[in-house]
Every structure is written in C-alpha cells, then in structure tokens.
C-alpha cells in the first residue's frame, strides 16, 4: 500500500472520517487561511526539497506581457511556453517514481511501455483567486456544515464550502462546488478511439449556467438550483439535432438532477425519467458515464466517501500547451493514448479521495479514486475499478487557469479503458474557430427550460 504524506496538521484527522456530518472548524483554524494556507486551504510552503514550489499567487487574471482578449473565446495562451521538461517518466525508469504515481498511471506504463510517457515540467503556483472569492471561502470555513447524511449543507455561500475539510463528504463537496465559470459557451469535439486507432467523431454545442457562481449570487446562501446546461448534438449525423436541457439542485437530499430531451424525429420534448449516475454518456461508446464528466459529478449518494490523505503526485497542471489552436487532432489523438508531447505534468500535492459503492446501490464503478489538486479542489485524475475490484479505467483532465474567469477551467480530458485499449478524447476544441467563451454574461435561466428546448427545435 502506498504511504500517504500527511502534510497538513488537519490531514491526520481527516483519516478518521468517512461519510459523516462534521462540525465547523474553529475560528483559530480558519485564521490559517491566507496565512500558512492559501484561501483554498492549500499549504503555501514549498515541499522539503523545493520540487513543489512555494505558492506565490502573483497573477490575478491575465499576466503582464500576455496578449489575451477575455470573454470572446480566444484559445488559452501559455505563459510558460518556453519551458522544457525537467525529466520524463517512462516504463523503463518508472520504478524510481512509483511512489508518486497512481495505480492507473502505472497501468498505462504496463499497457503501453514503448509509447506512454509523463513529461515533468517545473512547478508553478503563480495564479490566485479574486479577493471576494477568498473572503467567501473563509466565511464558509466557520459557517458551512454538512446535513442530510452528506447530501446537503447549511451556511454555504458559494466558492469552496470546506477549505479545511474534515471528511470525505466535505472533500467531494469541494470538488462539486468550486469557484468556476458562471457562463460557458463552447462547441467541442469528442474522439471515440478504438483499440486499432479508428476514430468515431462526435460534436456538440454546449452552454452552461452556474447560478451559484453568478457575481450577484456570490456570498449569498445557496438554495434551489445550482446549475443548468443545454447541449445540442451536431455530430454524428444520425443524432444531429437532439437537444437536451438539465438542471442540478443545490441539495441532493431535497432535489434531484432533472433533464429533458428534444427529438428532431418526433419534434417532441420528453423528460428523461432518470438522468445521471452510470448511464452512458452520448458519443463515448460507453467509455464514459454521465457522472464521470469532470471525473465525478452529481449526487454523491451511491458512495461512501473517504478522505485518505494528502500525497505528492505527478498530475496534469498548467495545461496550456495541449489547448493551443495550433494543435491538430491528427497529431494529438493517437492509438492507445493521447500524444505525450502535448501533455504537461508537474509534481504537486493532491488530496486522495476514495469512493466505495454503498451496499444495496448499483454502479458500473464499484470504487473510484479521485486525486484533487490542493490548490483548486478540482479532481484532475481518477482511477475507476469494476465490481470485481479490478482497475478498469484511468482518466485525467487538463486544467488551466482561465484569464477570463480568474480561476481554473476544465479543458480537454482523456478516459482510458485499460481492458480494451480504447479511449475517449473529450472536450476537444483545438481545431475549433473559438475556444470556450467564458463569463460573457449572456446566458439566462429561461434558455435552459423544456419550453426553450421545444422552441429551439421548432
């Protein structure tokens, strides 16, 4: 069993809890935020040998010298474009780095020994959240509290609910409710890659409205609906014109995810009777479930959540290179896995969060292990296990700091089936004319209703 590096003083306490409601942190603990800890609860200090740098937070929004126009869909611009890898982890030297690799990463080396690589770049912790977001997170630390068996909470006012977590339930809520874009408009591609390298392409026009992150909602009590989405299928041709809208509750004990779908064949809108969990995600050939987007999303009700501890790991970070508009799909999407030349990994501290299926519940994944970046609370990697306890999939998301929203955004992700050798390249926009249009402010709740879906179809 891998040894966890329990770095923060409160990490040892976190090991004792799984699936339990917990008390709010004390004022003295909360005072560490913005001092020894960042406002999100990450340690500011470098690690012992400096291979993980000290948090600087020197940049808010677009760094000086970067030509970027926000809110119009410009592709990400890399502030570290001139850097080269410090070293590269391969199947032949993996053993010396094994303590900082996930089981899924090790399995990728075993399956693709001649082609899979992890290029490790210099670490950077240069970006920060806005001051008002930090102020809300600090307030949450002493006021937010889990309720309803881990499905709801009181005292939460946006941003990250539990910057100093005491349980797995709190950690998964941090991942579920981070500070992120309140508006996103993107046309994105999906590559369903067979083991022989054949690609089936999909494309969708997605718009998302995160109500709890709207500027006029931050700092107010969260209630009702937390987010809405609208997705129009553009490819494949046989599914073209299918439009779905969905809404997500703030409290999963008091509400559930609702979805409606417009079928251009019948010209009717029908409510989807059950939406979420392990239903296959359209266009992925069954390699992704609805709740594996962002590695995990939706209600946490089917799992027991355990906060295992904090560990130093090699994870995707500052992933600008892979999202450049000069990247061609033919160069990026290769048989077996994405081209490592476009990947950027750094050594960072992550929270390890383990979810095991509750007795009496059903899901394709009997166990999920999520790796949450301590600086952002976003899950950046995941290993998924089947009902036999066998490792099944390894997945990763290439996050980058989006200047438009002054926070981290989920970019292209890859979901690898370790049994078949196929995978999905998800949320691809490299060859699109526009990248994600973030926080333009033109999305309204009325655009995400069944009536809006019907009007759009007709």
PyMOL commands that set and color helices and strands:
alter all, ss='L'
color gray80, all
select helices_A, chain A and resi 11-14+27-30+94-100+103-111+131-143+148-150+168-176+211-213+237-239+290-292+321-323+329-332+340-342+445-448+450-457
alter helices_A, ss='H'
color red, helices_A
select strands_A, chain A and resi 87-89+118-120+145-147+152-154+183-193+199-210+225-235+243-249+258-263+268-271+303-316+345-357+367-373+379-385+391-402+407-417+423-428+437-438
alter strands_A, ss='S'
color yellow, strands_A
deselect
rebuild
show_as cartoon
